[in-house]
Amino acid sequence: MNTTKTPTRRFTADEKRLINCNQVDVNQLMPLKYNWAWEHYTNGCANHWMPTEVPMTKDIETWRSGQLSDAERHVIMRNLGFFSTAESLVGNNLVLAIFKHVTNAECRQYLLRQAFEEAVHSHTFLYVVDSLGLDEKEVFNMYHEVPTIARKDAFETALTREVLDPNFTTDTMQGAQAFLKNLIGYYLIMEGIFFYTGFVMVLSFHRRNLMTGIGEQFQYILRDETIHLNFGIDLINGIKAENPELWTAEFQQQMVQHVRDAVELELEYAADCLPTGVMGLNADLFRDYVQHIADRRLERIGLPIQYGSSNPFPWMSETMDLAKEKNFFETRVTEYQSAGSLSWD
């Protein structure tokens, strides 16, 4: 007996929902409703890269020559240690939690692309560690052994614990809020705040023509992460719009507090990376920077700014300006097809 159900009608795009959609088969991509999700997907595809395309010869020479001070080597090692496992945490959250509970095909299409990019980023740190001949056990165990990294990662995994429960569902208000908290934790905080201190530090070397291979790969990662952040913010705002009952005053206060807690964790991490300051960077500058970007993230999901700090690193905005008619990297042309749609800090 054939028990396959035959559709009695064709759905329309306006029946699609980001979560808890019972009307539309999640496998049916067309017709599109969330064009922003498809645009993020095509932008990501236009930025395709692999770490092994970036030469590391100059970095190897610099690392072995003694040209870098102990403080500078410490900065690089700390950031390799944080990013090497943070990318895996994000990838696991995407595959095991977010993809399962997002009930929209075009968003899932982007999530598949992002999951691949997280794998590429993890590959990047393996490639760097191998190229420089670093102690892989030291780098890949920092999330256990370095307290400032361990606290950041523990903060993030706590936001995932509920949604990884096999019995978790977004059908209830409590469950849907937990899912929204997860999205804010991983897109807004992990990718939107926790990564940016490292970007500034590593790209500061690149601006001085030091460790240019690592710097070039971090530029690629920064471009990927900017789209990840923009997608995540669109997803968060879309769920808010479709489920306004979730966005209670109490929930908003909780999310603001999460961001404030994350800022303090990031400042501890910056101080750990820069105990004495290098390259004109110090922990005080990062206090302003982390507070500045936290305010920008809060604004974009409709929450009040908390700090009012200025940006001490205006060159970061220049670094991320994709609208320029120039080659962004030294070795490849990677201009986005739709740069004007992206938002920068």
GINORRA-V879344 format. One record per backbone hydrogen bond with DSSP energy under -1.0 kcal/mol. NH is the residue of the N-H (numbers start at 1). CO is the residue of the C=O. Records with the same first field share a line. If there is no record, write none. Layout:
BEGIN
NH=CO / CO
END
This chain:
BEGIN
15=12
16=13
28=25
29=27
35=33
37=34
38=34
39=35
40=36
41=37
42=38
43=39
44=40
45=41
46=42
47=44
48=45
53=50
54=51
60=56
61=57
62=58
63=59
64=60
65=61
73=69
74=70
75=71
76=72
77=73
78=74
79=75
80=76
81=77
82=78
83=79
84=80
86=82
87=83
89=85
90=86
91=87
92=88
93=89
94=90
95=91
96=92
97=93
98=93
99=94
101=97
102=98
103=18
108=104
109=105
110=106
111=107
112=108
113=109
114=110
115=111
116=112
117=113
118=114
119=115
120=116
121=117
122=118
123=119
124=120
125=121
126=122
127=123
128=124
129=125
130=126
131=127
132=128
134=129
139=135
140=136
142=139
144=141
145=141
146=142
150=146
151=147
152=148
153=149
154=150
155=151
156=152
157=153
158=154
159=156
161=157
164=160
165=162
168=165
176=172
177=173
178=174
179=175
180=176
181=177
182=178
183=179
184=180
185=181
186=182
187=183
189=184
190=185
191=186
193=189
194=189
195=190
199=195
200=196
201=197
202=198
203=199
204=200
206=202
207=203
208=205
209=206
210=205
215=211
216=212
217=213
218=214
219=215
220=216
221=217
222=218
223=219
224=220
225=221
226=222
227=223
228=224
229=225
230=226
231=227
232=228
233=229
234=230
235=231
236=232
237=233
238=234
239=235
240=236
241=237
242=238
243=239
246=243
247=244
248=246
252=248
253=249
254=250
255=251
256=252
257=253
258=254
259=255
260=256
261=257
262=258
263=259
264=260
265=261
266=262
267=263
268=264
269=265
270=266
271=267
272=268
273=269
274=270
278=281
281=278
286=282
287=283
288=284
289=285
290=286
291=287
292=288
293=289
294=290
295=291
296=292
297=293
298=294
299=295
300=296
301=298
302=299
303=298
316=313
318=314
319=315
320=316
321=318
322=320
326=324
341=338
342=339
END
